[in-house]
Amino acid sequence: MKKQDAKKEKEEETMKKQDAQKKKEEETMKKQDAQKKKEEETMKKQDAQKKKDEEKMKKQDAQKKREEETMKKQDAQKKKEEETMKKQDAQKEEEEETMKKQDAKKKKEEERLLRTTLNALRIKMKDKAKAAAVINDLISDIMEHLKKNTVCFKDVQQKLGTGSYYENLKIADPDEFDVMMPMPVDRAEIKPFKEDGAFYSVGLKRGNNPLKRFQQEGSSHLSASEMLQDFREEVKKCVKKLKSLEVLPDVEVPPDVEVTRKKRACPAV
């Protein structure tokens, strides 16, 4: 009985050891399963992260591709604009050349027109000689008349030519001549007539000059209107006697010379 009990006890101990071993193995298996499960979770997380990274890479590649497409479009647009600018510059240069040619043509036409106009306005030498002969002979006759038939104007001196004709500025026709006939005096008193300095009064200071008859009453100043009136009357007398003028043989002279109506406020005869 003792041997059986000892055997039985030994078997129970063996069973306990086996149960403990089995329990230990189960614990080890549980730990291994937990470790395996943990590793699987880690793998899942790594796979998820990898998948996430791959998605991110795809998005980045897609973004990069879109940016490259945008750059290509911008380069194409820039190239197109450069081509347009080149065409516009070429068009502008062509227009400038056309404008230059038009300006040159216009300038040439204006110069031609100006030369034609100047040639038309230039007094011909024949007309100038004819006019000079008429005027010179007429002035000579008037001066001779003044010297021989007047007292106040007998000391008249050689004419002074003034104005556009004598300054070579007359154009078109020699039909206007400004002539001044100086009268000598010993001493004259000249004073401004107005503050603007445009007009002056002239007076005789001494001497027995025949112009004294034109002195204003109570003053030594000469009356310009009286002098002009008398001078005009003498010119009219001289012209009235003229029948013809001695001029160059090949120059035709107008048959009549007359004194026109005096213009108001005009200092000329």
C-alpha positions as CSV (number, residue, x, y, z in Angstrom):
1,M,0.0,0.0,0.0
2,K,2.8,2.3,0.9
3,K,4.5,1.6,-2.4
4,Q,1.2,2.3,-4.2
5,D,0.7,5.4,-2.3
6,A,4.2,6.6,-3.0
7,K,3.8,5.7,-6.6
8,K,0.5,7.5,-6.7
9,E,2.1,10.5,-5.0
10,K,5.0,10.4,-7.4
11,E,2.6,10.3,-10.3
12,E,0.7,13.2,-8.8
13,E,3.9,15.1,-8.5
14,T,4.7,14.2,-12.1
15,M,1.3,15.4,-13.1
16,K,1.7,18.6,-11.2
17,K,5.1,19.1,-12.9
18,Q,3.6,18.3,-16.2
19,D,0.6,20.7,-15.5
20,A,3.1,23.4,-14.4
21,Q,5.2,22.7,-17.5
22,K,2.1,22.8,-19.6
23,K,1.0,26.0,-17.9
24,K,4.4,27.5,-18.4
25,E,4.3,26.5,-22.1
26,E,0.9,28.0,-22.4
27,E,2.1,31.2,-20.8
28,T,5.1,31.1,-23.2
29,M,2.6,30.5,-26.1
30,K,0.5,33.4,-24.9
31,K,3.5,35.7,-24.7
32,Q,4.6,34.5,-28.2
33,D,1.0,35.1,-29.5
34,A,1.0,38.5,-27.8
35,Q,4.5,39.3,-29.3
36,K,3.3,38.0,-32.7
37,K,0.1,40.1,-32.4
38,K,2.2,43.1,-31.5
39,E,4.5,42.5,-34.4
40,E,1.5,42.1,-36.7
41,E,0.1,45.4,-35.4
42,T,3.5,47.0,-35.9
43,M,3.6,45.6,-39.5
44,K,0.1,46.9,-40.1
45,K,1.1,50.3,-38.8
46,Q,4.3,50.2,-41.0
47,D,2.2,49.1,-44.0
48,A,-0.3,51.9,-43.3
49,Q,2.6,54.4,-43.0
50,K,4.1,53.0,-46.1
51,K,0.8,53.3,-47.9
52,K,0.4,56.8,-46.6
53,D,3.9,57.7,-47.7
54,E,3.2,56.2,-51.1
55,E,0.0,58.3,-51.4
56,K,2.0,61.4,-50.4
57,M,4.6,60.6,-53.0
58,K,1.9,60.2,-55.6
59,K,0.4,63.5,-54.6
60,Q,3.9,65.2,-54.7
61,D,4.6,63.6,-58.1
62,A,1.2,64.8,-59.3
63,Q,1.8,68.3,-58.0
64,K,5.3,68.4,-59.5
65,K,3.8,67.2,-62.8
66,R,1.1,70.0,-62.6
67,E,3.8,72.5,-61.9
68,E,5.9,71.3,-64.8
69,E,2.8,71.6,-67.1
70,T,2.2,75.1,-65.8
71,M,5.9,76.0,-66.4
72,K,5.6,74.6,-69.9
73,K,2.4,76.6,-70.5
74,Q,4.1,79.8,-69.1
75,D,7.2,79.2,-71.3
76,A,5.0,78.7,-74.3
77,Q,3.0,81.9,-73.4
78,K,6.2,83.8,-72.9
79,K,7.6,82.5,-76.2
80,K,4.4,83.5,-77.9
81,E,4.5,87.0,-76.4
82,E,8.1,87.4,-77.5
83,E,7.1,86.4,-81.0
84,T,4.3,88.9,-80.8
85,M,6.7,91.6,-79.6
86,K,9.2,90.8,-82.4
87,K,6.3,91.2,-84.9
88,Q,5.2,94.4,-83.3
89,D,8.8,95.8,-83.3
90,A,9.2,94.8,-87.0
91,Q,5.8,96.4,-87.8
92,K,6.9,99.5,-85.9
93,E,10.2,99.7,-87.7
94,E,8.4,99.3,-91.0
95,E,6.0,102.1,-90.1
96,E,8.9,104.3,-89.0
97,E,10.6,103.7,-92.3
98,T,7.3,104.4,-94.2
99,M,7.0,107.7,-92.1
100,K,10.6,108.6,-92.9
101,K,10.0,108.1,-96.6
102,Q,6.7,110.1,-96.4
103,D,8.4,112.9,-94.4
104,A,11.3,112.9,-96.9
105,K,8.8,113.0,-99.8
106,K,6.8,115.7,-98.1
107,K,9.9,117.8,-97.3
108,K,11.1,117.4,-100.9
109,E,7.7,118.5,-102.2
110,E,7.7,121.5,-99.7
111,E,11.1,122.5,-100.9
112,R,10.0,122.2,-104.5
113,L,6.9,124.3,-103.8
114,L,9.0,126.8,-101.8
115,R,11.4,127.2,-104.8
116,T,8.5,127.5,-107.2
117,T,6.9,130.1,-104.9
118,L,10.2,132.0,-104.4
119,N,10.8,132.0,-108.1
120,A,7.3,133.3,-108.7
121,L,7.7,136.0,-106.0
122,R,11.2,137.1,-107.1
123,I,11.2,140.3,-108.9
124,K,12.6,139.9,-112.4
125,M,15.5,142.1,-113.3
126,K,13.7,143.5,-116.3
127,D,10.7,144.6,-114.2
128,K,13.1,145.9,-111.6
129,A,15.0,148.0,-114.1
130,K,11.8,149.3,-115.6
131,A,10.4,150.3,-112.2
132,A,13.7,151.8,-111.1
133,A,13.9,153.9,-114.3
134,V,10.4,155.2,-113.8
135,I,10.8,156.0,-110.1
136,N,14.3,157.6,-110.5
137,D,13.2,159.8,-113.3
138,L,10.0,160.8,-111.5
139,I,12.0,161.7,-108.3
140,S,14.5,163.6,-110.4
141,D,11.7,165.6,-112.0
142,I,10.1,166.3,-108.6
143,M,13.4,167.4,-107.0
144,E,14.1,169.7,-110.0
145,H,10.6,171.2,-109.7
146,L,11.1,171.8,-105.9
147,K,14.5,173.5,-106.4
148,K,13.3,175.7,-109.3
149,N,9.7,176.6,-108.2
150,T,9.6,176.6,-104.4
151,V,11.2,178.6,-101.6
152,C,10.6,176.3,-98.7
153,F,11.8,173.1,-100.4
154,K,14.5,174.5,-102.7
155,D,17.3,173.1,-100.5
156,V,16.0,169.5,-100.8
157,Q,18.8,167.0,-101.1
158,Q,19.3,163.6,-102.7
159,K,16.6,161.1,-101.9
160,L,16.9,158.4,-99.2
161,G,15.5,155.0,-100.3
162,T,13.8,153.1,-97.5
163,G,11.4,150.1,-97.2
164,S,11.2,146.7,-98.7
165,Y,12.3,147.5,-102.3
166,Y,15.5,149.2,-101.3
167,E,16.2,146.6,-98.6
168,N,15.8,143.8,-101.2
169,L,12.7,142.5,-99.4
170,K,10.1,143.3,-101.9
171,I,8.3,140.4,-103.5
172,A,6.1,139.7,-106.5
173,D,5.9,143.1,-108.2
174,P,8.0,146.3,-107.9
175,D,4.9,148.4,-107.2
176,E,5.7,150.2,-104.0
177,F,8.7,152.6,-103.2
178,D,9.3,154.5,-100.0
179,V,11.3,157.6,-100.6
180,M,12.4,160.3,-98.1
181,M,13.7,163.7,-99.2
182,P,15.9,165.3,-96.5
183,M,15.9,169.0,-95.8
184,P,19.1,170.5,-94.2
185,V,18.9,172.7,-91.1
186,D,21.6,174.3,-89.0
187,R,20.4,173.3,-85.6
188,A,17.3,171.4,-84.7
189,E,15.5,170.8,-81.4
190,I,13.9,167.3,-81.2
191,K,11.5,166.3,-78.4
192,P,9.4,163.2,-77.9
193,F,5.8,163.9,-78.8
194,K,4.5,161.1,-76.5
195,E,5.9,159.0,-73.7
196,D,6.1,155.9,-75.8
197,G,9.0,157.4,-77.9
198,A,7.3,156.6,-81.2
199,F,6.8,160.3,-82.3
200,Y,8.9,163.4,-82.0
201,S,8.4,167.1,-82.6
202,V,11.1,169.1,-84.5
203,G,11.9,172.8,-83.9
204,L,14.4,175.2,-85.5
205,K,16.7,176.8,-82.9
206,R,18.3,179.5,-85.0
207,G,19.1,180.7,-88.5
208,N,17.0,182.0,-91.4
209,N,15.8,178.6,-92.7
210,P,12.9,178.8,-95.2
211,L,11.1,176.1,-93.2
212,K,10.4,178.7,-90.6
213,R,7.1,179.5,-92.3
214,F,5.9,176.1,-90.9
215,Q,6.6,177.0,-87.3
216,Q,3.6,176.9,-85.0
217,E,2.5,180.1,-83.5
218,G,4.3,180.9,-80.3
219,S,6.7,177.9,-80.7
220,S,9.8,176.9,-82.6
221,H,8.3,173.6,-83.5
222,L,7.4,172.8,-87.1
223,S,3.9,171.8,-88.1
224,A,4.2,168.4,-89.8
225,S,0.7,168.6,-91.3
226,E,1.3,172.0,-93.0
227,M,4.7,170.9,-94.4
228,L,3.1,167.7,-95.7
229,Q,0.2,169.6,-97.3
230,D,2.5,172.1,-99.1
231,F,4.9,169.4,-100.2
232,R,2.0,167.4,-101.6
233,E,0.7,170.4,-103.5
234,E,4.1,170.9,-105.1
235,V,4.3,167.2,-106.1
236,K,0.8,167.4,-107.6
237,K,1.9,170.4,-109.7
238,C,5.0,168.6,-110.9
239,V,3.1,165.4,-111.8
240,K,0.5,167.4,-113.6
241,K,3.1,168.9,-116.0
242,L,4.6,165.5,-116.8
243,K,3.7,164.1,-120.1
244,S,6.3,161.4,-120.5
245,L,9.4,160.0,-118.7
246,E,12.8,159.4,-120.2
247,V,13.7,155.8,-119.5
248,L,15.7,153.0,-121.1
249,P,15.0,152.5,-124.8
250,D,13.6,149.0,-124.4
251,V,11.4,149.8,-121.4
252,E,7.7,150.7,-121.7
253,V,6.5,153.4,-119.4
254,P,2.9,153.8,-118.2
255,P,1.4,156.8,-120.1
256,D,0.1,158.5,-117.0
257,V,1.4,159.3,-113.5
258,E,-1.0,160.6,-110.9
259,V,-1.1,161.4,-107.2
260,T,-3.7,159.2,-105.4
261,R,-6.0,160.4,-102.7
262,K,-4.2,160.9,-99.4
263,K,-4.9,158.2,-96.8
264,R,-6.0,159.5,-93.4
265,A,-3.3,159.7,-90.8
266,C,-0.7,158.6,-93.3
267,P,2.6,160.5,-93.2
268,A,3.3,159.9,-96.9
269,V,2.4,162.2,-99.8
